[in-house]
């Protein structure tokens, strides 16, 4: 076995000797490639896991065994097995565990996304997530202390590159990650997996040599490690650091890896958010490569203020979009226009510009974890508890949307979309204090024993550069310990270094060559350019119509989040829409721009593919089913009307559509839910507004999944004010194919002025509609 490993390592050296000779520092690209690809794959696997758990339970309308997949997050508990492994063998075993778990993560990523069945995708994504959370502690545990700065920078750079990559992959296919699609599209993921596998094996196969054995003494020689004076306090600090790292990664894949999320939170400009997010991450990654000392020198005060401003901006972005829903059936409806105020734009810009603090926090946390050198058991246990907190926050995030279905627990999360983000922001802001070892020791230390904190001399606060004669601040860790991170100068006098720093060994030079830096920066710029270009190319470009069309086709379509028992069916639903070629579409159950639906913005996808105007309707923060309007003609005005509900938030979209040489048409898209009182409140609001619009000499069409059929009193009440084109076309209620709509809940209602313009009324079967609801459309003469 040893000979085989040596042979593989020698082969790798032979293959890479060319690149080493070209001046490119290969280990840098190897480690950055590993970091960025693994973080990107973790984002994809985690979102796939969330999507398929939600998909399978959503189709069944109940909780079953599928959420058991979240146990994948508890895989770090397997590190407790190291309690029975001799300490002298921890490094070797952990290195092998890192290689094995990393390869398993890559295999699950490749195989899982070639499959289409939701259950199989759930299994492989769960296994991939579990493997990743074994791999990450192994990476931290096999990094020597003397490499802590380099390792932490690579972690931060990997997170930045993975974020850029995720944005790029989503903008080129209208917010859908193109590399996760089954079939040929997954070749890109396969290629990246192959690159990561080769790099990972090369990193794990090359064991310490006699030349660099001293750098690995803290790993190979446990007897040389310092005894912990306060083991319980240090364990608490490790737990705080691992939890913050988990929450940072969660914040990235829930919010910032897909610009569509922020755009649908605030009904903001998608193109501007793509540009802003890409450029901010690109600039930060460039700074991290060119001048890492700018990040490493940040003290606790700057990091704290940066976290505070970011947390305030993100929370205010969410809270500013909250709606005070009607508290009772007799309460008046709440009418909202989605135009953003200048202050909301400003806060959104802050939330985008300041979000690189997540990468900074990850750098400082990783550096501190490597420096503290917790045992494998402690690290695994802390990551397990941290993932439990992360799973709880994800559950809270889901409960804020499905608050009406699992009472009495979930009802307390109604209109509480901000709750999980508030917890994360509070944790990010307080992590500097939580992990500060000095106040913890002071608090836990008996009063009789006093600790002399004056040991840190003034010489440790400043370092004097002998050659240039100026002073340079020393970067600090969370606990106030000082690390020598100042740049190395050619004429640096090592004898001038204060003795209180310990060893007199000269710090190693930054081996990031100019070619390496240039290539990494070029990759960042290319991904940013592709993201912006992809957004421009795929953006909807509606045709400008000047003449009045002969006919008007209006479609009603409940797409059920574009999911089925066989997986995503958005492409099939798009073909259905194209085959009918409607002029105006009312969509329901389309609020998919959230983590549990893979951050996929269905409305933007359909609008861009059809080149239609669109209005998304209620923001995702409100937690409705989602109702929207797609139109071939310009949408000149729009608003969202919220009515009383006791199961799920009920919103009605009202859009004013300008038809050339015909005039304005008002479309109302509906999807009520809840108790009879909730249905009554929504229907009264719809009929009141429709009647007011008719009195203003404007034509009105109401479409939607109303939740009631022709035998209900709600239908009879609606027919007193509006007409049903089905019975205009087929007075007996039976069409020429012997089909009836008696059991259907999807309707189109017209104001009486349309009575003599009905030309055709059609229902497609749910099977042909690729949904659990039929497509319903009507053709009207203009």
C-alpha positions in Angstrom: 0.0 0.0 0.0 2.8 2.4 0.9 4.6 1.7 -2.4 1.3 2.4 -4.3 0.9 5.7 -2.6 4.5 6.7 -3.3 4.0 5.7 -7.0 0.8 7.9 -7.2 2.6 10.8 -5.5 5.6 10.4 -7.9 3.2 10.3 -10.9 1.6 13.5 -9.7 5.0 15.2 -9.3 5.9 14.2 -12.8 2.7 15.5 -14.3 2.9 18.8 -12.5 6.6 19.5 -12.9 5.9 21.5 -16.1 3.6 23.9 -14.2 6.1 24.3 -11.3 8.8 25.2 -13.8 6.6 27.8 -15.5 6.6 30.0 -12.4 3.0 29.1 -11.3 2.8 28.0 -7.7 0.9 24.8 -8.1 0.1 24.1 -4.4 -1.7 27.4 -4.3 -3.9 26.4 -7.3 -4.3 23.0 -5.9 -5.6 24.2 -2.5 -7.7 27.0 -3.9 -9.3 24.6 -6.4 -10.1 22.1 -3.6 -11.5 24.8 -1.4 -13.7 26.6 -4.0 -15.0 23.4 -5.7 -15.9 21.7 -2.4 -17.7 24.8 -1.1 -19.6 25.1 -4.5 -20.6 21.5 -4.4 -21.7 21.7 -0.7 -24.0 24.6 -1.8 -25.4 22.5 -4.6 -25.8 19.4 -2.5 -27.4 21.2 0.4 -29.9 23.1 -1.8 -30.7 19.8 -3.5 -31.3 18.1 -0.2 -33.6 20.9 1.0 -35.5 21.0 -2.3 -36.2 17.3 -2.5 -37.2 17.0 1.2 -39.7 19.9 0.6 -40.8 18.5 -2.8 -41.6 15.0 -1.5 -43.4 16.3 1.6 -45.2 19.0 -0.3 -46.6 16.5 -2.8 -47.9 14.3 0.1 -49.2 17.3 2.1 -47.8 15.8 5.3 -44.5 15.1 7.1 -43.1 11.6 6.6 -39.7 9.9 6.7 -38.1 12.2 4.2 -36.9 14.9 6.7 -34.7 12.1 8.2 -32.3 13.2 5.5 -31.4 16.1 7.7 -29.5 13.7 9.9 -26.8 14.0 7.3 -25.8 17.2 9.1 -25.0 15.2 12.2 -22.2 13.2 10.4 -19.4 15.0 12.3 -20.4 12.9 15.3 -18.4 10.1 13.7 -15.3 12.0 14.8 -16.0 10.8 18.3 -14.5 7.5 17.1 -11.1 9.2 17.3 -11.4 8.8 21.1 -10.3 5.2 20.6 -7.4 6.1 18.2 -4.0 6.7 19.7 -3.0 10.4 19.5 0.2 9.6 17.6 -1.9 8.2 14.7 -4.5 11.0 14.6 -2.8 12.9 11.8 -2.3 9.9 9.5 -5.8 8.6 10.1 -7.4 12.1 9.7 -5.5 12.6 6.4 -7.0 9.3 5.1 -10.4 10.3 6.4 -10.1 13.6 4.6 -9.3 11.9 1.3 -12.0 9.3 1.6 -14.8 11.7 2.7 -13.7 14.2 0.0 -13.8 11.6 -2.8 -17.2 10.3 -1.5 -18.6 13.9 -1.6 -17.4 14.3 -5.2 -18.9 11.0 -6.3 -22.3 11.8 -4.7 -22.2 15.2 -6.5 -21.6 13.6 -9.9 -23.9 10.6 -9.6 -26.7 12.4 -7.8 -27.2 15.1 -10.4 -27.3 12.6 -13.3 -30.4 11.2 -11.7 -33.9 12.7 -12.0 -36.0 10.9 -9.4 -36.4 13.1 -6.3 -35.9 10.2 -3.9 -32.6 9.2 -5.5 -31.5 12.8 -5.6 -32.4 13.1 -1.9 -30.3 10.0 -1.0 -27.2 11.1 -2.9 -27.4 14.7 -1.8 -27.8 13.6 1.8 -24.8 11.3 1.6 -22.8 14.0 -0.1 -23.7 16.6 2.6 -22.7 14.0 5.3 -19.4 13.4 3.6 -18.7 17.1 3.4 -19.2 17.6 7.1 -16.7 14.9 7.8 -14.3 16.3 5.2 -14.3 19.9 6.6 -13.2 19.0 10.2 -10.6 16.7 8.7 -9.2 19.6 6.6 -9.0 21.8 9.7 -7.5 19.0 11.8 -4.7 18.2 9.4 -3.5 21.8 8.9 -0.3 22.6 10.9 -0.3 25.7 13.1 2.4 27.3 11.0 0.1 27.2 8.0 -2.9 28.7 9.7 -2.7 32.0 7.9 -2.3 30.5 4.5 -5.1 27.9 5.2 -7.5 30.6 6.4 -6.9 32.8 3.4 -7.6 29.8 1.1 -10.8 29.1 3.0 -11.9 32.7 2.5 -10.9 32.7 -1.2 -12.6 29.4 -1.7 -15.9 30.8 -0.4 -15.5 33.8 -2.6 -14.8 31.8 -5.7 -17.7 29.4 -5.0 -20.1 32.3 -4.6 -18.9 33.8 -7.9 -19.3 30.4 -9.5 -22.8 29.9 -8.2 -23.9 33.4 -9.4 -22.4 32.7 -12.8 -24.0 29.2 -13.2 -27.4 30.7 -12.3 -27.4 33.8 -14.4 -26.6 31.9 -17.6 -29.9 29.9 -17.3 -32.4 32.4 -15.7 -31.6 31.7 -12.0 -31.4 27.9 -12.5 -28.0 26.3 -11.7 -27.2 24.9 -15.2 -24.5 22.5 -13.8 -27.1 20.6 -11.7 -29.4 19.7 -14.6 -29.4 16.0 -15.5 -27.8 14.8 -18.7 -25.1 16.7 -20.7 -25.3 19.8 -18.5 -23.8 17.8 -15.6 -20.6 17.3 -17.6 -19.4 20.6 -16.1 -19.9 19.2 -12.6 -18.1 16.0 -13.6 -15.1 17.9 -14.9 -14.9 20.0 -11.7 -15.2 16.8 -9.6 -12.3 15.3 -11.5 -10.1 18.3 -11.0 -11.0 18.4 -7.3 -10.3 14.7 -6.9 -6.8 14.9 -8.4 -6.0 17.9 -6.3 -7.3 16.4 -3.2 -5.4 13.1 -3.7 -2.2 15.0 -4.4 -2.6 17.0 -1.2 -3.3 13.9 1.0 -0.8 11.6 -0.6 2.2 13.8 0.0 3.2 13.1 3.6 5.6 15.3 5.6 9.3 14.9 4.6 12.4 15.4 6.7 12.8 18.9 5.4 9.3 20.1 6.6 8.8 17.7 9.5 9.2 20.5 12.0 6.2 22.3 10.5 4.0 19.3 11.4 5.3 18.7 14.9 2.1 19.9 16.4 0.3 17.2 14.4 2.8 14.3 14.5 4.0 14.9 18.1 1.1 15.3 20.5 3.5 15.3 23.4 4.8 18.7 22.3 1.4 20.4 22.4 0.7 22.8 25.2 -1.6 21.7 27.9 -4.8 23.5 28.0 -5.3 25.5 31.2 -9.0 26.0 30.7 -10.3 23.0 28.6 -14.0 23.7 29.1 -13.6 27.4 28.2 -11.6 26.5 25.1 -14.3 23.9 24.1 -16.9 26.6 24.4 -14.9 28.9 22.2 -14.4 26.1 19.6 -18.2 25.6 19.7 -18.8 29.3 19.1 -16.3 29.3 16.2 -17.7 26.2 14.5 -21.3 27.5 14.9 -20.4 30.8 13.3 -18.7 29.0 10.4 -21.8 26.9 9.9 -24.1 29.9 9.9 -21.8 31.8 7.5 -22.1 29.0 5.0 -25.8 28.8 5.5 -26.2 32.5 5.0 -24.3 32.2 1.7 -26.4 29.4 0.1 -29.7 30.8 1.4 -29.2 34.4 0.3 -26.0 35.5 -1.6 -25.3 32.6 -3.9 -28.4 33.5 -6.0 -29.1 37.2 -6.7 -32.8 36.3 -7.4 -33.3 35.9 -3.7 -32.6 39.5 -2.8 -34.4 40.7 -5.9 -37.6 38.9 -4.9 -37.3 39.9 -1.2 -37.6 43.6 -2.1 -38.9 43.5 -5.7 -35.6 45.1 -6.6 -33.8 45.3 -10.0 -32.3 41.9 -10.7 -29.7 43.1 -13.1 -28.3 45.7 -10.7 -28.2 43.1 -7.9 -26.3 40.7 -10.2 -23.8 43.4 -11.0 -23.4 44.5 -7.5 -23.0 41.0 -5.9 -20.6 39.9 -8.6 -18.4 43.0 -8.4 -18.3 43.1 -4.6 -17.1 39.5 -4.4 -14.7 39.9 -7.3 -13.1 43.0 -5.7 -12.9 41.3 -2.3 -11.3 38.2 -3.8 -8.8 40.4 -5.7 -7.8 42.2 -2.5 -7.4 38.9 -0.8 -5.0 37.7 -3.4 -3.1 41.0 -3.9 -3.0 42.4 -0.4 -4.1 39.7 2.2 -2.5 41.8 4.9 -5.4 44.2 4.6 -7.7 41.5 5.8 -5.3 39.9 8.3 -4.7 43.3 10.1 -8.3 43.9 10.9 -8.7 44.2 14.6 -11.7 43.1 16.6 -13.3 46.6 16.6 -13.3 46.9 12.8 -14.7 43.3 12.4 -17.4 44.0 15.1 -18.5 47.2 13.4 -18.5 45.6 9.9 -20.6 42.7 11.2 -22.9 45.2 12.9 -23.5 47.3 9.8 -24.0 44.2 7.7 -26.5 42.7 10.2 -28.4 45.9 10.4 -28.6 46.3 6.6 -29.8 42.7 6.1 -32.4 42.7 8.8 -33.8 46.1 7.8 -34.0 44.9 4.2 -36.3 42.1 5.4 -38.2 44.0 8.0 -38.9 46.9 5.7 -40.9 44.5 3.4 -43.0 43.0 6.2 -46.8 43.4 5.8 -49.3 43.9 8.7 -51.9 41.4 7.5 -55.6 41.9 8.3 -56.2 40.5 11.8 -59.9 39.5 11.2 -62.4 38.6 8.4 -64.0 42.1 8.8 -60.7 44.0 8.6 -60.2 46.0 5.4 -57.7 44.5 2.9 -54.1 45.8 2.8 -53.1 47.2 -0.5 -49.4 47.3 -1.3 -47.5 48.8 -4.2 -44.1 47.2 -4.6 -42.2 50.4 -5.6 -39.0 50.7 -3.5 -38.3 53.8 -1.5 -35.0 55.5 -1.7 -34.1 54.5 1.8 -34.8 50.8 0.9 -32.5 51.0 -2.0 -29.8 52.4 0.2 -30.2 49.6 2.8 -30.2 47.0 0.0 -26.9 48.4 -1.3 -25.4 48.2 2.2 -26.5 44.6 2.5 -24.8 43.8 -0.8 -21.6 45.9 -0.3 -20.9 44.7 3.2 -21.7 41.0 2.8 -17.9 40.1 2.2 -17.7 40.3 6.0 -18.9 36.7 5.9 -15.7 35.8 4.1 -13.6 37.8 6.6 -15.3 36.0 9.5 -14.6 32.6 7.9 -10.9 33.5 7.5 -10.5 34.6 11.1 -12.5 31.7 12.4 -10.5 29.1 10.4 -7.2 30.7 11.5 -8.3 30.6 15.2 -9.5 27.0 14.9 -6.2 25.8 13.5 -4.3 27.8 16.1 -6.3 26.4 19.0 -5.7 22.9 17.8 -8.8 21.3 19.4 -8.8 17.5 19.6 -10.6 15.5 16.9 -13.2 14.5 19.4 -13.8 18.1 20.5 -13.9 19.4 16.9 -16.3 16.7 15.7 -18.6 17.2 18.7 -18.7 21.0 18.3 -19.5 20.7 14.5 -22.3 18.3 15.4 -23.9 20.7 17.8 -23.3 23.6 15.4 -25.1 21.7 12.6 -28.0 21.1 15.0 -28.3 24.8 15.4 -28.1 25.3 11.7 -30.8 22.7 11.1 -33.0 24.5 13.7 -32.6 27.8 11.9 -33.5 26.1 8.5 -36.6 24.7 10.2 -37.5 28.1 11.5 -37.0 29.5 8.0 -39.5 26.9 6.7 -42.0 27.4 9.5 -42.3 31.1 8.6 -43.8 30.0 5.3 -45.9 26.9 6.3 -47.0 28.4 9.6 -50.6 27.4 9.1 -50.1 23.6 8.4 -48.4 22.3 11.6 -50.2 24.1 14.4 -49.8 24.9 17.2 -46.0 25.0 17.0 -45.7 26.8 13.6 -48.3 29.5 14.2 -45.8 31.5 16.3 -43.6 31.9 13.3 -46.3 33.7 11.2 -44.9 36.8 9.5 -41.6 35.9 11.2 -39.4 35.6 8.1 -36.8 37.7 9.8 -36.5 35.4 12.9 -33.8 33.0 11.6 -31.8 35.8 10.0 -32.0 37.9 13.2 -30.5 34.9 15.1 -27.7 34.6 12.6 -26.9 38.3 12.6 -26.9 38.4 16.4 -24.5 35.5 16.5 -22.2 37.0 13.9 -22.1 40.3 15.8 -21.4 38.7 19.1 -18.9 36.1 18.1 -16.0 38.4 18.7 -17.1 38.7 22.3 -18.2 35.1 22.8 -14.9 33.7 21.7 -12.7 36.2 23.5 -10.8 34.0 25.9 -9.7 36.7 28.3 -13.2 37.7 29.6 -14.2 34.1 29.7 -11.2 33.2 31.8 -11.8 36.3 34.0 -15.4 35.4 34.5 -14.8 31.7 35.2 -11.7 32.1 37.3 -12.1 32.0 41.1 -11.8 35.4 42.7 -8.8 34.4 44.8 -6.8 33.8 41.7 -6.0 36.8 39.6 -4.6 36.7 36.1 -2.0 39.2 35.2 -3.1 40.7 31.9 -0.3 43.1 31.9 2.0 40.5 30.4 1.3 42.0 26.9 3.8 44.8 26.7 3.6 47.9 24.5 6.1 46.2 22.2 3.4 43.7 21.3 1.0 46.3 20.2 3.3 47.8 17.6 6.1 46.4 15.4 8.7 48.8 14.1 9.8 48.4 10.6 13.6 48.8 10.8 14.1 49.5 7.1 11.5 52.2 6.5 11.1 53.6 10.0 7.3 53.4 10.3 5.2 51.3 12.6 2.7 48.7 11.5 -0.3 47.5 13.5 -0.3 43.8 14.5 -3.3 41.7 13.6 -5.1 40.1 16.5 -7.2 37.0 16.9 -10.6 36.9 18.5 -9.1 36.2 21.9 -6.5 39.0 21.8 -3.5 36.7 21.1 -1.1 38.3 18.8 0.1 36.7 15.6 3.0 37.9 13.5 1.4 38.7 10.2 3.4 41.7 9.1 5.0 41.5 5.6 8.5 40.2 5.3 11.1 42.8 4.1 14.3 41.9 2.5 16.4 43.8 5.1 14.3 42.7 8.0 16.4 42.4 11.2 15.2 39.3 13.0 17.0 40.4 16.1 14.7 43.4 16.4 11.7 41.2 17.0 10.4 41.4 20.6 11.3 38.4 22.7 7.7 38.1 23.9 6.7 36.7 20.6 8.4 33.5 21.4 10.4 31.8 18.7 12.9 33.9 16.6 12.2 31.9 13.5 11.7 34.3 10.6 8.2 34.1 9.1 8.0 32.4 5.7 7.5 34.5 2.6 4.2 34.6 0.7 4.8 32.1 -2.1 1.9 33.4 -4.2 3.7 34.2 -7.3 2.7 37.0 -9.7 1.5 34.5 -12.3 -0.6 32.7 -9.7 -2.2 35.9 -8.5 -2.8 37.1 -12.0 -4.5 33.8 -13.0 -6.8 33.8 -9.9 -7.8 37.4 -10.5 -8.4 36.6 -14.2 -10.7 33.7 -13.2 -12.6 36.0 -10.9 -13.0 38.6 -13.6 -14.1 36.0 -16.2 -16.8 34.7 -13.9 -18.0 38.2 -13.2 -18.1 39.0 -16.9 -20.0 35.8 -17.7 -22.5 36.6 -14.9 -23.2 40.1 -16.2 -23.3 38.9 -19.9 -25.5 36.0 -19.0 -27.9 38.3 -17.3 -28.0 40.7 -20.3 -28.4 37.9 -22.8 -31.2 36.0 -21.0 -33.2 39.0 -19.9 -36.7 39.1 -21.4 -37.0 41.3 -24.6 -40.7 41.7 -25.2 -41.8 42.5 -28.7 -43.1 46.0 -29.2 -46.7 45.8 -30.6 -48.4 48.8 -32.2 -51.5 47.3 -33.8 -54.5 45.8 -32.1 -54.5 42.0 -32.1 -57.6 40.2 -33.5 -57.9 37.9 -30.6 -56.9 37.8 -26.9 -56.0 34.5 -25.2 -56.0 34.5 -21.4 -54.6 31.6 -19.6 -55.0 30.4 -16.0 -52.3 28.0 -14.7 -51.5 26.7 -11.3 -48.0 25.3 -11.9 -47.6 23.8 -8.3 -44.0 25.1 -8.0 -43.2 23.3 -11.2 -42.7 20.0 -9.4 -44.1 16.5 -9.6 -43.3 13.0 -8.4 -40.7 12.7 -11.2 -38.9 15.9 -10.2 -38.8 19.3 -11.9 -41.3 19.8 -14.8 -40.7 23.5 -15.6 -39.4 22.7 -19.1 -42.5 20.6 -19.9 -44.8 23.4 -18.5 -42.9 25.9 -20.7 -43.7 23.8 -23.7 -47.4 23.7 -22.7 -47.5 27.5 -22.6 -45.7 27.8 -25.9 -48.1 25.4 -27.6 -51.1 27.6 -26.5 -49.3 30.9 -27.1 -51.4 33.0 -24.7 -51.3 36.7 -24.5 -51.9 37.0 -20.8 -51.1 34.4 -18.1 -52.1 34.3 -14.5 -49.8 31.9 -12.5 -50.4 30.5 -9.1 -48.1 28.6 -6.7 -45.1 30.2 -8.3 -43.3 31.6 -5.2 -40.2 29.4 -5.7 -37.3 31.9 -5.1 -36.4 30.4 -1.7 -33.8 27.9 -0.5 -36.3 25.0 -0.1 -37.0 25.3 -3.8 -33.3 25.6 -4.8 -33.4 29.4 -5.1 -35.1 29.0 -8.6 -37.1 32.0 -9.7 -39.8 30.3 -11.9 -41.4 33.6 -12.8 -38.2 35.1 -14.1 -37.4 31.9 -16.0 -40.7 31.8 -17.8 -40.8 35.5 -18.5 -37.3 35.4 -20.0 -38.0 32.3 -22.1 -41.3 33.7 -23.4 -40.0 37.3 -23.7 -43.0 38.5 -21.7 -43.5 41.4 -19.3 -44.0 40.1 -15.8 -45.1 41.1 -12.3 -44.0 38.7 -9.6 -46.6 39.8 -7.1 -46.1 39.4 -3.4 -42.5 39.3 -2.2 -41.3 35.9 -0.9 -40.9 37.5 2.6 -44.7 37.5 3.0 -45.0 33.7 2.7 -47.9 33.4 0.2 -48.5 30.7 -2.4 -47.3 33.1 -5.1 -49.5 34.7 -7.7 -48.1 36.6 -10.7 -48.9 38.0 -14.1 -47.1 37.3 -17.5 -48.2 39.4 -20.4 -47.3 40.0 -24.0 -48.4 43.6 -23.5 -46.9 46.2 -21.2 -48.0 46.1 -17.5 -48.4 49.8 -16.7 -49.6 49.5 -13.1 -49.8 46.8 -10.5 -50.5 46.2 -6.8 -50.9 43.4 -4.3 -54.0 43.1 -2.1 -53.7 41.0 1.1 -56.9 39.7 2.8 -57.6 37.9 6.0 -56.3 34.3 6.2 -55.8 31.7 9.0 -53.9 29.0 7.1 -51.7 30.6 4.5 -51.3 34.3 3.6 -53.7 35.2 0.9 -52.7 37.7 -1.8 -54.5 38.9 -4.9 -52.5 40.5 -7.7 -54.1 43.4 -9.6 -52.4 44.4 -12.9 -53.3 47.0 -15.4 -52.3 45.9 -18.9 -52.2 48.2 -21.9 -53.4 46.5 -25.1 -52.5 48.5 -28.3 -55.5 50.3 -29.9 -57.9 48.7 -27.4 -57.3 50.3 -24.0 -56.5 49.1 -20.5 -57.5 45.7 -19.2 -57.4 44.9 -15.5 -56.4 41.4 -14.5 -57.0 40.0 -11.0 -55.0 36.8 -10.1 -56.3 34.9 -7.1 -55.3 32.0 -4.8 -57.3 32.0 -1.6 -56.8 29.5 1.2 -58.0 28.8 4.8 -61.3 28.8 6.5 -64.7 29.8 5.0 -64.2 33.2 6.6 -60.9 33.6 4.8 -62.5 32.6 1.4 -65.4 35.0 2.1 -63.1 37.9 2.8 -61.0 37.3 -0.3 -64.1 37.0 -2.5 -65.7 40.1 -1.2 -62.5 42.1 -1.8 -62.2 40.7 -5.4 -65.8 41.5 -6.3 -65.6 45.0 -4.7 -62.5 46.0 -6.6 -63.8 44.4 -9.9 -67.0 46.3 -9.6 -65.1 49.6 -8.9 -63.0 49.0 -12.0 -66.0 48.3 -14.2 -67.6 51.5 -13.0 -64.5 53.3 -14.2 -65.2 52.0 -17.8 -62.3 49.5 -17.7 -62.6 45.8 -18.7 -61.9 43.2 -15.9 -60.8 39.6 -16.0 -60.4 37.5 -12.8 -58.5 34.2 -12.9 -57.2 31.9 -10.3 -57.2 28.7 -8.3 -60.2 29.7 -6.2 -60.4 26.5 -4.1 -64.1 26.1 -4.7 -66.2 24.5 -7.6 -69.4 25.4 -9.3 -71.6 23.9 -6.6 -70.2 26.2 -3.8 -72.0 29.3 -2.6 -68.9 31.3 -3.5 -69.3 30.4 -7.2 -72.9 31.4 -7.2 -72.1 34.7 -5.5 -69.4 35.4 -8.2 -71.9 34.7 -11.0 -74.1 37.5 -9.7 -71.4 40.0 -10.8 -69.4 38.3 -13.5 -69.8 35.7 -16.2 -68.1 32.3 -16.6 -67.0 31.9 -20.3 -67.4 28.1 -20.0 -71.2 28.5 -19.7 -71.3 31.1 -22.4 -69.6 28.7 -24.8 -71.3 25.6 -23.5 -74.7 26.6 -21.9 -75.3 23.0 -20.7 -72.0 22.9 -18.9 -70.8 20.0 -21.1 -68.5 20.6 -24.0 -68.2 18.8 -27.3 -65.9 16.2 -25.8 -68.4 15.4 -23.0 -66.3 17.2 -20.4 -67.6 19.0 -17.4 -66.1 21.5 -15.0 -68.3 20.6 -12.1 -65.4 19.4 -9.9 -62.8 22.0 -11.0 -61.6 24.9 -8.9 -59.7 26.8 -11.6 -61.9 29.5 -13.1 -61.8 32.5 -15.4 -64.4 35.1 -14.8 -65.2 38.1 -17.2 -67.1 41.3 -16.7 -70.4 41.3 -18.6 -68.9 43.4 -21.5 -67.1 40.3 -22.7 -70.3 38.2 -23.1 -70.5 38.3 -26.9 -66.7 38.1 -27.5 -66.1 34.5 -26.2 -64.7 32.4 -29.1 -63.2 29.4 -27.3 -62.9 27.9 -23.8 -60.6 25.0 -23.0 -59.4 22.9 -20.1 -56.4 20.6 -20.5 -56.2 17.6 -18.3 -53.8 17.7 -15.3 -51.7 15.1 -17.0 -51.3 17.2 -20.1 -50.7 20.3 -17.9 -47.9 18.6 -15.9 -49.5 19.8 -12.7 -52.2 18.7 -10.3 -54.4 21.5 -11.8 -55.6 21.7 -15.4 -54.6 24.5 -17.7 -57.6 26.7 -18.4 -57.7 29.3 -21.2 -60.2 31.4 -23.0 -60.0 33.2 -26.4 -61.7 36.5 -26.8 -62.4 38.6 -29.9 -61.1 42.2 -29.7 
